């Protein structure tokens, strides 16, 4: 069992999606502040530029690059355009990403499916290695498909991850539905990265009772310290064990007649490709079964015998995927009906009995081809070719061909990037010269301005702020400052100032106060008069002159 | 005019070696894949192969069923012909047929999908020249806003030439060929094994020591590998 699982896990591939748009969210559960990844796959079609996606309120989406690859859907190879986005939730809640209308270059349009993002509060857990594993349900019915999901979270880049899974006693892998492997990194919002590796494997419940499985064991090598000599790191080995995964399987109730082991919630459709046909003309009737049941090896019941119709069965096609933790299977079972006589033929219904796990009971699905009107036509024996080996119809995807050679052109080229910095430097020389001249001119201007500033006489305020300490020198300076203030007031150069004449041009009261102050100054300077309060008086007069 | 003369000079300096391409193409179309490879491979190994030559050689390896070598040639061609849909197409085709290989290293800067490092360098030189012209005009006529335009063009142009040089001469991508490759702790054959990469894995070359290369795959797993175990045409 484990060997089989190991082989399956090597089959790493994109899910085999049908043509159109798919959205993959990694992971589907994030903590607030963490950053995950969303990839929009355009399968078999493309758009002009990246598809226009919008984020719901509370989530930030940022485009993070694209790539393309091809995949096979069983019939054709389809070109897949993958557009990656960083997803960062800003608050708790449940958000639906998808539902965008996307228009392809072919003119067709499609709506992107919706993926649900669950955002939980930030958890400060700092466990370096963590293993999580479990089934998507804890109780199941015998024959039901369950998904075993396993995940390793590590806060360091890992090397040599080695999983040891339990024996899965009482379970068997489905034959269709390739196990999904996923590998991505989540930014934890604090500058760290959580590397996540894991996957999902579908199993059919094959036993009853307690099918609890032991925890998965993983061995991983984790880097220690910084890269040393030669750019490599030392590694230490870590082992981690997940919790046991509970699962209880219940036996199915007594089955009604016609039950052929189909367990799952299903939708059944039947489609007749045309309602009218000529005698001898083949009409295709396809029964399509969609749901979460294991359809491997199952065939719908034969159409009951009907007079005037021969029925031929073709091989059915069963596909299955594991998506968002669910098992989605689809089976198409074609039948060829060949009428042998004209008239209106009421075709009988086919009954498909399945056990529905969600309802806990058997459900009968009836699907009827309906009525077929048969006209006279190709009157011939019913001689139907074998359809069994016929290639199924193309799914309509872009057919991928190998693109051929170039027949002409140079086989060698000159690498321009090597000379670009030198050429760029040469071409920049005129600009640098202009810049240099501009800088020189600016410096010259600044110097001249500074020199001019140094040459001018100090202002009244500057002189008042820089009075000498010595009494007589201070009184002389106050006299000079008051003279300068008077000269500025009457608008004559200081050297041309005639004090008495200037005072006559001022209001009489101000002129009188100035004269009094000057006399007091002269007495203090030349006749040892008192100087108390003189400086304040001078400052007051200067202030009056400045008004 | 000076730019045109520079480009013309560079083009004329290229040896006229179209013969290898067309001779190989004729052999390829005649179904002589080995002969086509024999004609193309020396031209690639001579250095500075063109994107077309690498693409054609990739096609020959693809037809021979050697997908890892085809992927290596297409990757190298993609670097030189980023707007060539045929290269992207055949690379995707070859990758789709490889099983179990990790995602390729990446992502690469967005501009590399639009132009080569050489084209970006040329654009940078042109912008720098335009910036210089704008600076001279501003010097003579003092046109409003011209100084800012000149500064932006010169700074942007020089930055572009630097980015182009860094991207063009930066580490290339090699592909594991022939057999699974063991990543080792040190550049010695007896050094401890770290992990294994299947043929077709694309790895970024980070360093070189003797006959060994330090490589990193798309999952940031690093290790030393023998130089002859990976294929990186034209590097």
HADDOCK unambig.tbl for C-alpha pairs under 7 A between the chains (distance, minus, plus):
assign (segid A and resid 10 and name CA) (segid B and resid 100 and name CA) 6.39 0.50 0.50
assign (segid A and resid 11 and name CA) (segid B and resid 100 and name CA) 6.54 0.50 0.50
assign (segid A and resid 12 and name CA) (segid B and resid 100 and name CA) 5.64 0.50 0.50
assign (segid A and resid 65 and name CA) (segid B and resid 107 and name CA) 6.86 0.50 0.50
assign (segid A and resid 68 and name CA) (segid B and resid 92 and name CA) 6.26 0.50 0.50
assign (segid A and resid 69 and name CA) (segid B and resid 92 and name CA) 4.43 0.50 0.50
assign (segid A and resid 69 and name CA) (segid B and resid 93 and name CA) 6.84 0.50 0.50
assign (segid A and resid 69 and name CA) (segid B and resid 95 and name CA) 6.81 0.50 0.50
assign (segid A and resid 69 and name CA) (segid B and resid 96 and name CA) 6.11 0.50 0.50
assign (segid A and resid 70 and name CA) (segid B and resid 92 and name CA) 5.90 0.50 0.50
assign (segid A and resid 70 and name CA) (segid B and resid 93 and name CA) 6.04 0.50 0.50
assign (segid A and resid 70 and name CA) (segid B and resid 96 and name CA) 5.09 0.50 0.50
assign (segid A and resid 71 and name CA) (segid B and resid 96 and name CA) 6.11 0.50 0.50
assign (segid A and resid 159 and name CA) (segid B and resid 195 and name CA) 6.80 0.50 0.50
assign (segid A and resid 159 and name CA) (segid B and resid 221 and name CA) 6.84 0.50 0.50
assign (segid A and resid 160 and name CA) (segid B and resid 195 and name CA) 5.87 0.50 0.50
assign (segid A and resid 232 and name CA) (segid B and resid 185 and name CA) 6.85 0.50 0.50
assign (segid A and resid 402 and name CA) (segid B and resid 90 and name CA) 6.30 0.50 0.50
assign (segid A and resid 403 and name CA) (segid B and resid 86 and name CA) 5.94 0.50 0.50
assign (segid A and resid 403 and name CA) (segid B and resid 90 and name CA) 6.41 0.50 0.50
assign (segid A and resid 405 and name CA) (segid B and resid 25 and name CA) 6.76 0.50 0.50
assign (segid A and resid 405 and name CA) (segid B and resid 56 and name CA) 5.24 0.50 0.50
assign (segid A and resid 406 and name CA) (segid B and resid 52 and name CA) 6.29 0.50 0.50
assign (segid A and resid 406 and name CA) (segid B and resid 56 and name CA) 6.55 0.50 0.50
assign (segid A and resid 407 and name CA) (segid B and resid 21 and name CA) 6.50 0.50 0.50
assign (segid A and resid 407 and name CA) (segid B and resid 22 and name CA) 5.02 0.50 0.50
assign (segid A and resid 407 and name CA) (segid B and resid 25 and name CA) 5.60 0.50 0.50
assign (segid A and resid 408 and name CA) (segid B and resid 18 and name CA) 6.44 0.50 0.50
assign (segid A and resid 408 and name CA) (segid B and resid 21 and name CA) 6.28 0.50 0.50
assign (segid A and resid 408 and name CA) (segid B and resid 22 and name CA) 5.54 0.50 0.50
assign (segid A and resid 409 and name CA) (segid B and resid 18 and name CA) 5.46 0.50 0.50
assign (segid A and resid 410 and name CA) (segid B and resid 16 and name CA) 6.86 0.50 0.50
assign (segid A and resid 410 and name CA) (segid B and resid 17 and name CA) 5.76 0.50 0.50
assign (segid A and resid 410 and name CA) (segid B and resid 18 and name CA) 4.58 0.50 0.50
assign (segid A and resid 410 and name CA) (segid B and resid 50 and name CA) 6.46 0.50 0.50
assign (segid A and resid 411 and name CA) (segid B and resid 17 and name CA) 5.62 0.50 0.50
assign (segid A and resid 411 and name CA) (segid B and resid 18 and name CA) 5.51 0.50 0.50
assign (segid A and resid 411 and name CA) (segid B and resid 20 and name CA) 6.79 0.50 0.50
assign (segid A and resid 411 and name CA) (segid B and resid 21 and name CA) 5.89 0.50 0.50
assign (segid A and resid 411 and name CA) (segid B and resid 49 and name CA) 5.66 0.50 0.50
assign (segid A and resid 411 and name CA) (segid B and resid 50 and name CA) 4.92 0.50 0.50
assign (segid A and resid 411 and name CA) (segid B and resid 52 and name CA) 6.90 0.50 0.50
assign (segid A and resid 411 and name CA) (segid B and resid 53 and name CA) 5.30 0.50 0.50
assign (segid A and resid 412 and name CA) (segid B and resid 17 and name CA) 6.69 0.50 0.50
assign (segid A and resid 412 and name CA) (segid B and resid 48 and name CA) 5.48 0.50 0.50
assign (segid A and resid 412 and name CA) (segid B and resid 49 and name CA) 4.34 0.50 0.50
assign (segid A and resid 412 and name CA) (segid B and resid 50 and name CA) 4.66 0.50 0.50
assign (segid A and resid 413 and name CA) (segid B and resid 14 and name CA) 6.27 0.50 0.50
assign (segid A and resid 413 and name CA) (segid B and resid 48 and name CA) 5.82 0.50 0.50
assign (segid A and resid 413 and name CA) (segid B and resid 49 and name CA) 6.19 0.50 0.50
assign (segid A and resid 413 and name CA) (segid B and resid 50 and name CA) 5.31 0.50 0.50
assign (segid A and resid 414 and name CA) (segid B and resid 14 and name CA) 6.47 0.50 0.50
assign (segid A and resid 414 and name CA) (segid B and resid 48 and name CA) 6.77 0.50 0.50
assign (segid A and resid 415 and name CA) (segid B and resid 118 and name CA) 6.07 0.50 0.50
assign (segid A and resid 416 and name CA) (segid B and resid 118 and name CA) 4.39 0.50 0.50
assign (segid A and resid 416 and name CA) (segid B and resid 121 and name CA) 6.73 0.50 0.50
assign (segid A and resid 417 and name CA) (segid B and resid 117 and name CA) 5.63 0.50 0.50
assign (segid A and resid 417 and name CA) (segid B and resid 118 and name CA) 4.18 0.50 0.50
assign (segid A and resid 417 and name CA) (segid B and resid 121 and name CA) 5.17 0.50 0.50
assign (segid A and resid 417 and name CA) (segid B and resid 164 and name CA) 5.57 0.50 0.50
assign (segid A and resid 417 and name CA) (segid B and resid 165 and name CA) 5.03 0.50 0.50
assign (segid A and resid 417 and name CA) (segid B and resid 168 and name CA) 6.15 0.50 0.50
assign (segid A and resid 418 and name CA) (segid B and resid 165 and name CA) 5.76 0.50 0.50
assign (segid A and resid 420 and name CA) (segid B and resid 121 and name CA) 4.97 0.50 0.50
assign (segid A and resid 420 and name CA) (segid B and resid 122 and name CA) 6.33 0.50 0.50
assign (segid A and resid 420 and name CA) (segid B and resid 125 and name CA) 6.38 0.50 0.50
assign (segid A and resid 420 and name CA) (segid B and resid 161 and name CA) 5.36 0.50 0.50
assign (segid A and resid 421 and name CA) (segid B and resid 158 and name CA) 6.93 0.50 0.50
assign (segid A and resid 421 and name CA) (segid B and resid 161 and name CA) 5.01 0.50 0.50
assign (segid A and resid 421 and name CA) (segid B and resid 162 and name CA) 6.00 0.50 0.50
assign (segid A and resid 423 and name CA) (segid B and resid 125 and name CA) 6.29 0.50 0.50
assign (segid A and resid 424 and name CA) (segid B and resid 124 and name CA) 6.78 0.50 0.50
assign (segid A and resid 424 and name CA) (segid B and resid 125 and name CA) 4.52 0.50 0.50
assign (segid A and resid 424 and name CA) (segid B and resid 128 and name CA) 6.02 0.50 0.50
assign (segid A and resid 424 and name CA) (segid B and resid 158 and name CA) 5.93 0.50 0.50
assign (segid A and resid 424 and name CA) (segid B and resid 161 and name CA) 6.69 0.50 0.50
assign (segid A and resid 427 and name CA) (segid B and resid 125 and name CA) 6.86 0.50 0.50
assign (segid A and resid 427 and name CA) (segid B and resid 128 and name CA) 5.93 0.50 0.50
assign (segid A and resid 427 and name CA) (segid B and resid 129 and name CA) 4.93 0.50 0.50
assign (segid A and resid 427 and name CA) (segid B and resid 132 and name CA) 6.85 0.50 0.50
assign (segid A and resid 428 and name CA) (segid B and resid 128 and name CA) 5.64 0.50 0.50
assign (segid A and resid 428 and name CA) (segid B and resid 129 and name CA) 6.32 0.50 0.50
assign (segid A and resid 428 and name CA) (segid B and resid 132 and name CA) 5.76 0.50 0.50
assign (segid A and resid 428 and name CA) (segid B and resid 154 and name CA) 6.46 0.50 0.50
assign (segid A and resid 430 and name CA) (segid B and resid 132 and name CA) 5.40 0.50 0.50
assign (segid A and resid 431 and name CA) (segid B and resid 131 and name CA) 6.87 0.50 0.50
assign (segid A and resid 431 and name CA) (segid B and resid 132 and name CA) 4.28 0.50 0.50
assign (segid A and resid 431 and name CA) (segid B and resid 135 and name CA) 5.43 0.50 0.50
assign (segid A and resid 431 and name CA) (segid B and resid 136 and name CA) 7.00 0.50 0.50
assign (segid A and resid 434 and name CA) (segid B and resid 135 and name CA) 6.41 0.50 0.50
assign (segid A and resid 434 and name CA) (segid B and resid 136 and name CA) 6.63 0.50 0.50
assign (segid A and resid 434 and name CA) (segid B and resid 139 and name CA) 6.74 0.50 0.50
